[in-house]
Amino acid sequence: MGALLTDLYELTMAAGFVAEGKHRATATFELFARRLPANRKFLVAAGLQQALEYLQAVRFTAEEIAYLRGLAQFAQAPEEFFTYLQQFRFTGDVFAVAEGTPMFPGEPLLTVRAPLVEAQIIETYLLSMVGFQTMIASKAARVVEAAKGRSVVEFGTRRAHSPQAGTLAARAAYIGGCTGTSNAEAGLLYGIPVYGTAAHSWVQSFSDEREAFRALQKLMGESTVHLIDTYDTLEGARRAAAVGMPMWGVRIDSGDLGGLASEVRKILDAAGLPEAKIMVSGDLTEQRVRALAEEAAPVDAMGVGTDLATSADAPNLSVVYKLAEIEDEGGKRYTFKKSAEKATLPGAKQVFRKKGGDVIGCSWECAGCGEVGPVEALLRPVMIRGQVVGALPAAAEAKQRAQRAIAALPEAVRSLDASDEVYPVSISEELRALDARVKA
Amino acid sequence: MGALLTDLYELTMAAGFVAEGKHRATATFELFARRLPANRKFLVAAGLQQALEYLQAVRFTAEEIAYLRGLAQFAQAPEEFFTYLQQFRFTGDVFAVAEGTPMFPGEPLLTVRAPLVEAQIIETYLLSMVGFQTMIASKAARVVEAAKGRSVVEFGTRRAHSPQAGTLAARAAYIGGCTGTSNAEAGLLYGIPVYGTAAHSWVQSFSDEREAFRALQKLMGESTVHLIDTYDTLEGARRAAAVGMPMWGVRIDSGDLGGLASEVRKILDAAGLPEAKIMVSGDLTEQRVRALAEEAAPVDAMGVGTDLATSADAPNLSVVYKLAEIEDEGGKRYTFKKSAEKATLPGAKQVFRKKGGDVIGCSWECAGCGEVGPVEALLRPVMIRGQVVGALPAAAEAKQRAQRAIAALPEAVRSLDASDEVYPVSISEELRALDARVKA
């Protein structure tokens, strides 16, 4: 599975490491975000499960190896390299923070300790998988906060960056706090609640809107959500009300959603249907969700698609995967980069979380352990020698973790409003000393 | 394959259509972009090949059907529905514009004519696949235009919205004009040129940068690209120059790329290596590419990642899939939506391209055929009764088509500068008359 889904330079380097006899050196790489995206004050870690599934399954097929043999870049590669690819497995260790954990820039979400070539080849896939899901979970946390207790359902697969991205976005959005998704595959694969009833084409395929509503209710009973804006929203509401209970309620997908929801609420109440609910959708963004919640629009649920599944206001996350140390027969070296704006700290790290802030320290210390109050070391072993350690938590558990942890963040960090206040993350004295020693 | 990768409402509607005996009605849906994204004046169609591969392979597995049976939404679904899913195949017709064709809002990229339920179930996947690749090909066309003849290599898989999105982005970016990609899987799957040599970790894994450069050159010969900014870019350039030819050249991945490129050029020339080339990369955006090209920085190639593979300045495309007509024993009905800002025109359409602009007309007319000059009908049959018609053009052919067609666009449409000038797209008299008649 998918070993060729990587940047070519991982493979040319692999050939070089084999040629140089360096491929058995043990490398430690750390995956972290350099910066917070625009409009974010924290990240929500996600994507670990799919990263580990990949690490367990990753292989090169004979066709893939033949393809590489034919490329100019491998013309001088030693035969041993191609043999190596045939036998390639991921045999390393992985330490990671639990999915649903709020994280901050510079803090490793995941640490890989593996033979150098293995650790390189997996880089591209891990960055993309963990980076994408973390970005979406982080966006979802904001949209859910903006909705002030109203249900948010992820609706974005059709505008996601490929169908597979849609399924993964549904998972990450759920971890970030959404109630569920419209994506049926995500429902099956990840045990996420799924939602959906009918589109405009349902209404259009009947010559009469009332007939479309009656037919839907006959099929779906109390799960029924009538889509009422195909022709005229208020007339649609009256026609849906005329069908009567049982139904979940109605959905408005266009127009002035807040104003229409108020009018529709009156129509439903006047028809004696106060228990019929209102869902709104249609190019909803975090900002529009917030505005609807702040104007106290009578809306019970919101379907948010494009803005959520593409993290539209911040559509990428500056995740990187950097070599922290390398060890071979000659001993261990702590590695770092000095490149402008891309400098890194040397050595394998741990993230210590305690009341009042985080400390990034060396993996072997216990930063802050002597202080008052509990300290949690966030990076824990999840894979040893290529085997997953214990059962991975389900998406639902990651969601619960995120909800508890986000609620415990300082108000200014949790708030949607821009502020200069940042969550305190410091570097331990031991890590500072190592950095000074190594760079000297 | 992947039939469950759809929005749940497609499936609840499917159950309803089966229950109502409507599933054998023939529906025509059209896939088009409602609007141009920010900063775009045209789109480049892409994604057709993967859409057709999906349509040929789409099936429900027994596990997927069992999952649906267990959902509350299908509690009253007729048994016939589940039997239908077991036998589900796509048996319809598809008309599409060739990949690489410049397109404008409202113009169908793809038309599906199929039994109603089939046409619904495939909606979500088609929108996501065609919408995403079209978005990226359109972005790539701008980045390539900005580079003013310099090579642009797509580098974005690690920041793409999932690994699979990265592979598809590589394909679409190539169609939009890129020279190639760093994604090795895209190279194998789509026949795209692949590029890559070494990352910072290559240099870091040696205790001496010079040793790293010598080892790389020994392996890669004239394909060698030395990454020179791990510690000090100019010192790195001197060390690379000291290794001498053969090499392709050097890459600078951080700092003031234009200024450094000028200094590095001097170092290479002074060392008697005028044929050694310079590549730059590192958070390059369309704007930075343009600035480098405009300041005539001595740069031969640019690696563009995140900005390109996520279309960062416009990370989604307003693609929709709308019912245009439906036909059953009772005859044909032309369908439309009146929803605010989401109104559609009725009836199956054709896009006629001629010098001076496009005409969107009815599928059965030949708009503009009587006028002087050639007229091309862009939508052509690509699948008949579920079978692909003829060979699909390779990505390389789609790229060539795009390059020719973009070069033929009016200067103001091709230009990167904002302008009020829009490419002329009109509605034929026959389509206007149909719209008036149907909506009356």
Interface residues (C-beta under 8 A of the other chain):
Chain A: G2 L4 L5 T6 D7 L8 Y9 E10 L11 T12 M13 A15 G16 F17 A19 E20 K22 A25 A27 F29 E63 E64 Y67 L68 L71 A72 Q73 A75 Q76 A77 L116 Q120 E123 T124 Y125 L127 S128 M129 G131 F132 F155 T157 R158 R159 A160 H161 S162 P163 Q164 A165 G166 T167 L168 A169 S182 N183 A184 E185 G187 L188 V194 Y195 G196 T197 A198 A199 H200 S201 W202 Q204 S205 S207 A215 L216 K218 L219 M220 G221 S223 D229 T230 Y231 D232 D253 S254 G255 G282 T306 T310 S311 A312 P315 N316 L317 V319 Y321 K322 L323 I326 R333 T335 F336 K337 K338 S339 A340 E341 K342
Chain B: G2 L4 L5 T6 D7 L8 Y9 E10 L11 T12 M13 A15 G16 F17 A19 E20 K22 A25 A27 F29 E63 E64 Y67 L68 L71 A72 Q73 A75 Q76 A77 L116 Q120 E123 T124 Y125 L127 S128 M129 G131 F132 F155 T157 R158 R159 A160 H161 S162 P163 Q164 A165 G166 T167 L168 A169 S182 N183 A184 E185 G187 L188 V194 Y195 G196 T197 A198 A199 H200 S201 W202 Q204 S205 S207 A215 L216 K218 L219 M220 G221 S223 D229 T230 Y231 D232 D253 S254 G255 G282 T306 T310 S311 A312 P315 N316 L317 V319 Y321 K322 L323 I326 R333 T335 F336 K337 K338 S339 A340 E341 K342
